Amino acid sequence: MPSRLLSDFPDLTEHTLSSERVLDGKMIRVDLDRVRLPDGGESWREYVLHPGAVIIAAFVDDDTLIFEHQFRYPVRRHFIELPAGKIDVGEPHADTARRELLEETGYTAAHWQHAVTLHAGIGYSNEAIELYVARDLTHVGHQRDAGEFLEVFTMSLAEAVEKVGNSEITDTKTAFSLLWLDKFRSRWQDIGT
């Protein structure tokens, strides 16, 4: 069966009829919209508006990445993650990646490449996460925000992919990024070399 493009599918666009702000938080907002469905009916859509984020695959050598261990309050668990952070309003994504890598890990990188855009929770959020690959690192010392506690360490890509496979790494943005990096090595391996 031949592959289908998105343009091959019927238009299933839902059109906004009204919108109400349910929550206006410090980082996220929640809206409740009344929508017109493709068949002419109506329904409601409740969703999170998020400013977006970056995740950084920072390579200290050809196969070793920088990781973080931290506690994530909403799920009350410790996680292994790649460095990541929220995009500030008006901040270019690449600048966010550079800022977050320095703040959290203390590293700068001479070579950067945007790899792919992830959509984390399309059923309830507009959040987009930009994956960047960073190479040719220099350690200059972290600049963490007050109240930010994490442990920085390194691990090979192969070991990290194995941790995805045995559910030791369950953070979706990190798991997807690691699997993407492993599968599509040719798309990022040449930067900085």
C-alpha positions in Angstrom: 0.0 0.0 0.0 1.5 3.4 -1.0 2.3 6.0 1.6 -0.2 8.8 2.0 0.7 12.5 2.4 -1.3 14.7 4.8 -2.7 16.5 1.7 -4.2 13.2 0.6 -6.6 13.2 3.6 -10.0 15.0 3.8 -10.2 18.3 5.6 -11.2 17.6 9.2 -10.6 21.1 10.5 -12.6 22.2 13.6 -13.5 25.9 13.6 -13.6 28.0 16.8 -17.0 29.5 17.5 -16.2 31.0 20.9 -13.3 30.9 23.4 -13.1 31.4 27.2 -9.9 31.7 29.3 -10.3 29.2 32.2 -6.9 29.6 33.7 -4.2 32.3 33.3 -1.2 30.8 35.1 2.4 31.9 35.5 3.6 29.5 32.7 0.5 28.0 31.1 -3.0 29.1 30.2 -6.1 27.0 29.7 -8.8 27.8 27.2 -12.2 26.3 26.7 -13.5 26.7 23.1 -16.8 25.9 21.5 -16.0 24.5 18.0 -17.8 23.6 14.8 -17.0 20.0 13.8 -16.4 18.8 10.2 -19.9 17.4 10.0 -21.5 20.7 11.1 -22.1 19.6 14.7 -20.7 21.4 17.8 -18.4 20.4 20.6 -16.1 21.7 23.3 -12.3 21.7 23.4 -10.3 22.3 26.6 -6.6 22.8 26.1 -3.4 24.1 27.5 -1.5 27.0 25.8 2.2 26.6 26.4 5.0 28.9 25.3 7.0 26.0 23.9 10.3 24.5 25.0 13.7 23.2 23.8 15.5 20.0 24.5 19.2 19.7 23.9 21.2 16.6 22.9 24.7 17.9 24.0 27.5 15.5 22.9 30.7 15.5 24.9 32.2 13.2 22.3 30.8 11.1 19.3 28.6 9.0 21.5 28.3 10.5 25.0 25.5 12.8 26.0 24.9 15.1 28.9 21.9 14.1 31.1 20.2 15.5 34.1 18.7 13.7 37.1 15.9 15.7 38.8 12.6 15.4 40.7 9.5 16.4 38.8 6.8 17.5 41.2 3.6 16.9 39.1 4.3 13.1 39.0 6.3 13.0 42.3 9.1 11.1 40.8 12.8 11.3 39.9 13.6 11.3 36.2 16.6 11.0 33.8 16.3 13.7 31.1 18.2 15.5 28.5 18.6 19.3 29.3 15.5 21.2 28.4 13.7 24.4 29.2 10.8 26.8 28.4 11.1 29.3 25.6 10.6 32.9 26.9 8.2 35.1 25.0 9.9 36.5 21.9 13.1 34.5 22.4 14.4 32.7 19.3 14.4 28.9 19.9 18.2 28.6 19.3 18.8 31.3 21.9 16.7 29.3 24.4 18.7 26.2 23.7 22.0 28.0 24.3 20.7 29.6 27.5 19.3 26.4 29.0 22.4 24.3 28.3 24.5 26.9 30.0 22.1 27.5 32.9 21.5 23.9 33.7 24.7 22.1 32.8 27.4 24.8 32.7 28.3 24.0 29.1 28.5 26.1 25.9 28.7 24.6 22.5 30.5 25.8 19.3 28.2 23.9 16.9 24.4 23.8 17.0 21.9 22.1 14.7 18.1 22.1 14.9 17.0 18.5 14.5 13.2 18.1 14.8 10.0 19.6 16.3 8.0 17.4 18.7 4.4 18.0 19.7 4.1 16.7 23.2 0.4 16.3 24.0 -1.6 17.1 20.9 -4.9 16.1 22.5 -4.7 18.7 25.2 -1.9 21.1 24.5 -0.3 23.3 21.8 3.2 22.8 23.2 6.0 22.3 20.7 9.4 21.2 21.7 12.4 21.9 19.5 15.3 19.4 19.6 18.8 20.8 19.1 22.0 18.9 18.8 25.0 20.6 20.4 28.7 19.6 19.7 32.2 20.8 20.6 31.3 21.6 24.2 33.2 23.7 26.7 32.4 23.7 30.5 32.2 27.2 32.0 30.1 26.5 35.1 26.3 26.4 35.5 24.0 29.3 36.2 20.9 27.6 37.6 17.8 29.5 38.6 17.0 29.7 42.3 15.1 26.6 43.4 16.4 24.5 40.5 18.0 21.3 41.8 19.5 18.7 39.4 22.5 16.4 39.0 24.4 16.5 35.7 26.0 13.4 34.4 27.0 11.7 31.1 25.9 8.5 29.4 26.4 6.9 26.0 23.6 7.1 23.5 23.4 3.3 23.3 23.0 3.0 27.1 20.4 5.7 27.1 18.4 4.0 24.4 18.5 0.8 26.4 17.1 2.7 29.4 14.2 3.8 27.2 13.6 0.2 26.3 13.5 -1.0 29.9 11.5 2.0 31.1 14.2 3.7 33.1 13.8 6.7 30.9 10.1 7.5 30.6 10.1 11.3 30.0 8.5 11.5 26.5 10.6 14.3 25.1 13.8 12.6 26.2 12.8 9.1 25.0 11.7 10.4 21.6 14.8 12.5 21.2 17.1 9.5 22.0 15.3 7.2 19.7 15.4 9.9 16.9 19.1 10.4 17.5 19.8 6.7 17.3 17.7 6.1 14.2 18.8 9.2 12.2 22.5 9.4 13.1 23.4 10.6 9.6 21.3 13.7 10.0 23.3 15.0 13.0 26.7 13.2 13.2 28.6 15.5 10.9 28.0 18.8 12.7 31.1 20.1 14.5 33.5 17.6 12.8 
